[in-house]
Amino acid sequence: MHIRLIYRSFLLVLLSGIVSCKAYTPVATSTGSYKPLEDYITKYSMLAVSEMKRTGIPASITLAQGMVESDYGRSYLAREANNHFGIKCHSSWKGEVSRYNDNKRNECFRKYSDAEESFHDHSEFLRTGSRYSFLFDYDPSDYKAWAKGLVRAGYATNPDYANMLIRKIEENNLWQYDDVKMSRTSPPLAATVPSGKDASVQILKDDGRQLVTKEAVNSVLARPARIMENNRIQYIIVKDGDTKVKLEKELNLLRWELSKYNDLDADFSPVPGQMLYLQPKRDKAEVGNDYHKAQEGDSMYLISQKYGIKMKSLYEMNRMSPGTEPEPGSKLWLRGMKPVN
């Protein structure tokens, strides 16, 4: 009897240990400890900066939304669908889906192959959604305006959502990541990486294999002296010897970016003196440039480039059919709709 009691006690202890192991499995990190907030910043800050360079969405906003929406990457959608921003399917989504009980039961959410795809789609979701277009008229460093604008556009139903984002940004100094692209004299990113990290910063992939040193990050993000800004959009002037491939390599651009951002054919050849934008043009000109009086030789394309306005928006504001050109002396609206006569 005594032996059986000892054996039963041993089994209970063993089973208790097994259950406790299943109930809590800490996530391993390179430092050997799990700090959700710091790990999230370390893991995804460079990806947020990369998307900021590509689309103009403040990196601080992207990071803060990712933290709030995914609970630092620990939410069901982040773990099971790589969905860091709670973006639902909507009618335009053609990819994989994940079902989850949110405001309603069994709602459809977008599913991604990795976090990089989720961050990219988040940028495109804001950049191409008509209800978010006004956000891109805000100063990219004004994270408070972006946070409040997201609520106004209906991104979230929580009335405190803007304050949640602002608190995340200010408590963790995420605004520093917005400075990376704002000027050629901005501090190197190594100075803004959270303290206590080792010499490497993980980016893009979740499998832990793709690492980049702080020195490499600084090299990639260093802004060449030739980069200037117009309407809060970065651009360059083509020099002798510049080719499309050479510029893409020098400026760390994807093959489609120069042509898309500048309304050009995919196989265009840069011409010395040509103005090329490195980020998407905006829907209207900056404050103070309300109108343009067309001169001899002006075209809608040249006006679009001069003021950093999307061709489509320029035609729409002036109630003109795509492909038509302005008459010399005519007045073109740059910030609002032309009145109906």
C-alpha positions as CSV (number, residue, x, y, z in Angstrom):
1,M,0.0,0.0,0.0
2,H,2.8,2.4,0.9
3,I,4.6,1.7,-2.4
4,R,1.4,2.4,-4.4
5,L,0.8,5.7,-2.7
6,I,4.4,6.8,-3.5
7,Y,3.9,5.7,-7.1
8,R,0.6,7.6,-7.4
9,S,2.2,10.7,-5.9
10,F,5.0,10.4,-8.5
11,L,2.6,10.2,-11.3
12,L,0.7,13.3,-10.1
13,V,3.9,15.3,-9.9
14,L,4.9,14.1,-13.4
15,L,1.5,14.9,-15.0
16,S,1.5,18.3,-13.3
17,G,4.9,19.1,-14.8
18,I,3.7,18.1,-18.3
19,V,0.5,20.3,-18.0
20,S,2.5,23.3,-16.8
21,C,4.9,22.9,-19.8
22,K,2.1,23.0,-22.3
23,A,0.4,25.9,-20.6
24,Y,3.4,28.2,-20.9
25,T,6.1,28.0,-23.6
26,P,8.2,31.1,-23.6
27,V,9.3,32.4,-27.0
28,A,13.1,32.1,-27.4
29,T,15.0,35.2,-28.5
30,S,18.7,35.9,-29.3
31,T,19.1,37.4,-25.8
32,G,17.5,34.4,-24.1
33,S,14.6,36.4,-22.7
34,Y,11.2,37.4,-24.0
35,K,10.3,41.1,-23.9
36,P,7.3,41.6,-26.3
37,L,7.6,45.4,-26.8
38,E,11.4,45.6,-27.2
39,D,11.5,42.5,-29.4
40,Y,8.7,43.8,-31.6
41,I,10.5,47.1,-32.2
42,T,13.8,45.3,-32.9
43,K,12.2,42.9,-35.2
44,Y,10.0,45.2,-37.3
45,S,11.4,48.7,-37.0
46,M,13.5,48.4,-40.2
47,L,10.5,47.0,-42.1
48,A,8.4,50.0,-41.0
49,V,11.2,52.4,-42.1
50,S,11.4,50.6,-45.5
51,E,7.7,51.0,-46.0
52,M,7.9,54.7,-45.0
53,K,10.6,55.3,-47.6
54,R,8.4,53.5,-50.2
55,T,5.0,55.1,-49.4
56,G,5.4,58.1,-47.1
57,I,3.5,56.5,-44.2
58,P,5.3,57.4,-40.9
59,A,7.2,54.5,-39.5
60,S,6.0,55.4,-36.0
61,I,2.4,55.0,-37.1
62,T,3.1,51.7,-38.7
63,L,4.9,50.3,-35.7
64,A,2.3,51.7,-33.2
65,Q,-0.5,50.1,-35.2
66,G,1.3,46.8,-35.4
67,M,1.8,46.8,-31.6
68,V,-1.8,47.7,-30.8
69,E,-3.5,45.5,-33.5
70,S,-1.3,42.4,-33.0
71,D,-0.5,42.7,-29.3
72,Y,3.2,42.8,-30.2
73,G,2.9,39.9,-32.6
74,R,1.2,37.6,-30.1
75,S,-2.5,37.8,-31.3
76,Y,-4.2,34.9,-33.0
77,L,-4.2,36.7,-36.3
78,A,-0.5,37.6,-36.1
79,R,0.5,34.1,-35.2
80,E,-1.8,32.1,-37.5
81,A,-2.2,34.5,-40.4
82,N,0.8,36.9,-40.2
83,N,-1.8,39.7,-40.0
84,H,-0.3,42.4,-37.9
85,F,-2.9,45.1,-38.6
86,G,-6.3,43.5,-38.3
87,I,-7.1,44.1,-42.0
88,K,-10.3,42.3,-43.0
89,C,-10.8,40.7,-46.4
90,H,-13.1,43.2,-48.1
91,S,-14.3,42.6,-51.7
92,S,-10.9,43.4,-53.3
93,W,-8.9,40.7,-51.5
94,K,-8.0,37.7,-53.6
95,G,-5.5,36.0,-51.3
96,E,-5.8,33.4,-48.5
97,V,-8.1,34.1,-45.6
98,S,-8.4,33.4,-41.9
99,R,-11.6,33.2,-40.0
100,Y,-11.9,34.9,-36.6
101,N,-14.6,36.1,-34.2
102,D,-14.2,39.8,-34.0
103,N,-17.2,42.3,-34.0
104,K,-19.1,39.4,-35.6
105,R,-18.6,35.7,-35.6
106,N,-16.4,34.0,-38.1
107,E,-15.3,37.2,-39.8
108,C,-12.9,37.1,-42.8
109,F,-9.4,38.5,-42.3
110,R,-6.5,38.6,-44.8
111,K,-3.8,35.9,-44.4
112,Y,-0.2,36.5,-45.4
113,S,2.8,34.3,-46.1
114,D,5.0,36.3,-43.7
115,A,5.1,39.6,-41.7
116,E,6.8,41.4,-44.6
117,E,3.7,40.8,-46.8
118,S,1.5,42.1,-44.0
119,F,3.4,45.3,-43.6
120,H,3.5,45.9,-47.4
121,D,-0.3,45.3,-47.7
122,H,-1.0,47.6,-44.7
123,S,0.8,50.4,-46.6
124,E,-1.1,49.7,-49.8
125,F,-4.4,49.5,-47.9
126,L,-3.9,53.1,-46.7
127,R,-2.2,54.4,-49.9
128,T,-4.9,53.1,-52.3
129,G,-8.0,53.5,-50.1
130,S,-9.9,56.6,-51.1
131,R,-11.0,57.3,-47.5
132,Y,-7.4,57.4,-46.4
133,S,-6.1,59.7,-49.2
134,F,-6.3,62.9,-47.1
135,L,-3.7,61.4,-44.7
136,F,-1.0,61.8,-47.2
137,D,-1.5,65.6,-47.2
138,Y,-0.3,65.6,-43.5
139,D,3.3,66.3,-42.7
140,P,5.0,62.8,-42.5
141,S,6.5,63.8,-39.1
142,D,3.1,64.7,-37.6
143,Y,2.2,61.4,-36.1
144,K,-0.6,62.9,-34.0
145,A,-2.4,64.1,-37.1
146,W,-2.0,60.7,-38.7
147,A,-3.3,58.9,-35.6
148,K,-6.4,61.1,-35.4
149,G,-6.8,60.9,-39.1
150,L,-6.9,57.1,-39.0
151,V,-9.8,57.3,-36.6
152,R,-11.6,59.9,-38.7
153,A,-11.2,57.7,-41.7
154,G,-12.8,54.8,-39.8
155,Y,-9.8,52.5,-39.4
156,A,-10.9,51.5,-35.9
157,T,-14.1,51.8,-33.9
158,N,-12.4,52.3,-30.5
159,P,-12.9,56.1,-29.8
160,D,-9.5,56.0,-27.9
161,Y,-7.6,54.5,-30.8
162,A,-5.7,57.7,-31.7
163,N,-4.6,58.2,-28.1
164,M,-3.5,54.6,-27.9
165,L,-1.2,55.1,-30.9
166,I,0.1,58.4,-29.7
167,R,0.9,56.9,-26.3
168,K,2.7,54.0,-27.9
169,I,4.8,56.3,-30.0
170,E,5.7,58.7,-27.2
171,E,6.3,56.1,-24.5
172,N,8.7,54.2,-26.8
173,N,10.2,57.2,-28.8
174,L,9.0,55.7,-32.0
175,W,8.9,59.2,-33.6
176,Q,12.7,58.8,-34.0
177,Y,12.2,56.4,-36.8
178,D,10.3,59.1,-38.8
179,D,13.4,61.2,-38.8
180,V,15.3,58.6,-40.9
181,K,13.9,59.8,-44.2
182,M,13.1,63.4,-43.4
183,S,16.4,65.0,-44.2
184,R,19.9,64.3,-45.4
185,T,21.2,65.4,-42.0
186,S,19.1,63.1,-39.9
187,P,20.9,61.0,-37.3
188,P,22.0,57.5,-38.2
189,L,19.5,54.8,-37.3
190,A,21.9,53.1,-35.0
191,A,21.4,55.9,-32.5
192,T,17.6,55.2,-32.5
193,V,17.7,51.4,-32.0
194,P,16.4,50.5,-28.5
195,S,19.2,50.3,-26.0
196,G,20.5,47.0,-24.8
197,K,20.3,45.3,-28.1
198,D,23.3,43.5,-29.7
199,A,25.1,44.6,-32.8
200,S,22.4,43.1,-35.1
201,V,18.9,44.0,-35.9
202,Q,16.5,41.4,-37.3
203,I,14.3,42.5,-40.2
204,L,11.8,41.2,-42.7
205,K,11.7,37.5,-41.9
206,D,10.3,35.7,-38.9
207,D,12.6,32.6,-39.2
208,G,15.5,34.4,-37.6
209,R,17.8,33.8,-40.6
210,Q,17.9,37.3,-42.2
211,L,20.0,39.7,-40.1
212,V,21.5,43.0,-40.9
213,T,24.1,44.9,-38.9
214,K,23.5,48.4,-37.7
215,E,26.3,49.5,-39.9
216,A,24.6,48.0,-42.9
217,V,21.3,49.7,-42.0
218,N,23.0,53.0,-41.8
219,S,24.6,52.5,-45.2
220,V,21.3,51.6,-46.8
221,L,19.3,54.4,-45.2
222,A,22.0,57.1,-45.7
223,R,20.5,59.7,-48.0
224,P,22.6,60.7,-51.0
225,A,23.4,64.4,-51.2
226,R,21.5,64.7,-54.5
227,I,18.1,63.9,-53.0
228,M,15.8,66.9,-52.6
229,E,12.2,67.4,-51.6
230,N,9.2,69.0,-53.3
231,N,5.6,68.9,-51.9
232,R,7.2,66.7,-49.1
233,I,8.2,64.1,-51.7
234,Q,11.8,63.1,-52.3
235,Y,13.2,63.5,-55.8
236,I,16.4,63.7,-57.8
237,I,17.6,65.4,-61.0
238,V,19.0,62.9,-63.5
239,K,22.7,63.4,-64.3
240,D,24.9,62.4,-67.3
241,G,25.6,58.7,-67.1
242,D,22.5,57.8,-65.0
243,T,20.6,54.8,-66.1
244,K,17.4,53.3,-64.7
245,V,19.3,50.3,-63.3
246,K,22.1,52.5,-61.9
247,L,19.6,54.7,-60.1
248,E,17.6,51.8,-58.7
249,K,20.8,50.4,-57.2
250,E,22.1,53.7,-55.9
251,L,18.8,54.7,-54.3
252,N,17.8,51.2,-53.1
253,L,14.6,51.2,-55.2
254,L,12.5,48.3,-56.6
255,R,12.4,48.0,-60.4
256,W,8.8,49.3,-60.7
257,E,9.1,52.3,-58.4
258,L,10.6,55.0,-60.6
259,S,8.2,54.3,-63.4
260,K,5.1,54.1,-61.2
261,Y,5.9,57.2,-59.1
262,N,6.7,59.3,-62.2
263,D,3.9,58.1,-64.6
264,L,6.4,56.6,-67.0
265,D,6.6,53.4,-69.0
266,A,8.3,50.5,-67.2
267,D,11.3,50.5,-69.7
268,F,11.8,54.3,-69.8
269,S,15.4,55.7,-70.1
270,P,16.3,58.6,-67.8
271,V,17.3,61.9,-69.5
272,P,19.8,64.3,-68.0
273,G,18.0,67.2,-66.3
274,Q,14.8,65.1,-65.8
275,M,13.0,65.2,-62.4
276,L,12.3,61.8,-60.9
277,Y,10.3,61.2,-57.8
278,L,11.4,58.5,-55.4
279,Q,8.1,58.3,-53.6
280,P,4.4,58.5,-54.7
281,K,3.2,61.9,-55.7
282,R,0.4,63.5,-53.8
283,D,-3.3,64.3,-54.6
284,K,-2.7,68.0,-54.4
285,A,0.0,70.6,-54.3
286,E,1.4,72.0,-51.1
287,V,-0.1,74.9,-49.3
288,G,0.4,78.2,-51.2
289,N,0.4,76.6,-54.7
290,D,-3.3,76.8,-55.4
291,Y,-3.2,77.5,-59.1
292,H,-1.0,77.3,-62.2
293,K,-1.2,79.5,-65.2
294,A,-0.3,77.4,-68.3
295,Q,2.5,78.6,-70.4
296,E,3.4,77.8,-74.0
297,G,4.8,74.3,-74.0
298,D,3.3,73.3,-70.7
299,S,1.8,69.8,-70.5
300,M,-0.2,68.1,-67.8
301,Y,2.7,65.8,-67.2
302,L,5.2,68.6,-66.7
303,I,2.8,70.4,-64.4
304,S,2.3,67.1,-62.5
305,Q,6.0,66.8,-62.0
306,K,6.6,70.4,-61.1
307,Y,4.1,70.4,-58.2
308,G,4.3,66.7,-57.2
309,I,0.7,65.9,-58.0
310,K,-0.6,62.6,-59.4
311,M,-1.6,62.9,-63.0
312,K,-5.0,61.3,-62.3
313,S,-5.7,63.9,-59.5
314,L,-4.6,66.8,-61.7
315,Y,-7.0,65.8,-64.4
316,E,-9.9,65.2,-61.9
317,M,-9.4,68.5,-60.1
318,N,-9.6,70.4,-63.4
319,R,-12.5,68.3,-64.9
320,M,-10.3,67.4,-67.9
321,S,-10.3,64.1,-69.8
322,P,-7.1,62.1,-69.5
323,G,-4.8,62.8,-72.5
324,T,-6.0,66.3,-73.1
325,E,-3.6,69.3,-72.6
326,P,-4.1,72.8,-71.2
327,E,-4.4,75.8,-73.4
328,P,-1.7,78.5,-72.9
329,G,-3.0,81.1,-70.4
330,S,-5.6,78.7,-68.9
331,K,-5.8,78.4,-65.1
332,L,-5.2,75.0,-63.6
333,W,-6.4,74.1,-60.1
334,L,-3.8,72.4,-57.9
335,R,-5.5,72.0,-54.5
336,G,-9.2,71.7,-55.1
337,M,-11.9,71.1,-57.7
338,K,-12.3,73.6,-60.5
339,P,-15.7,75.4,-60.1
340,V,-18.4,74.4,-62.6
341,N,-19.1,77.4,-64.9
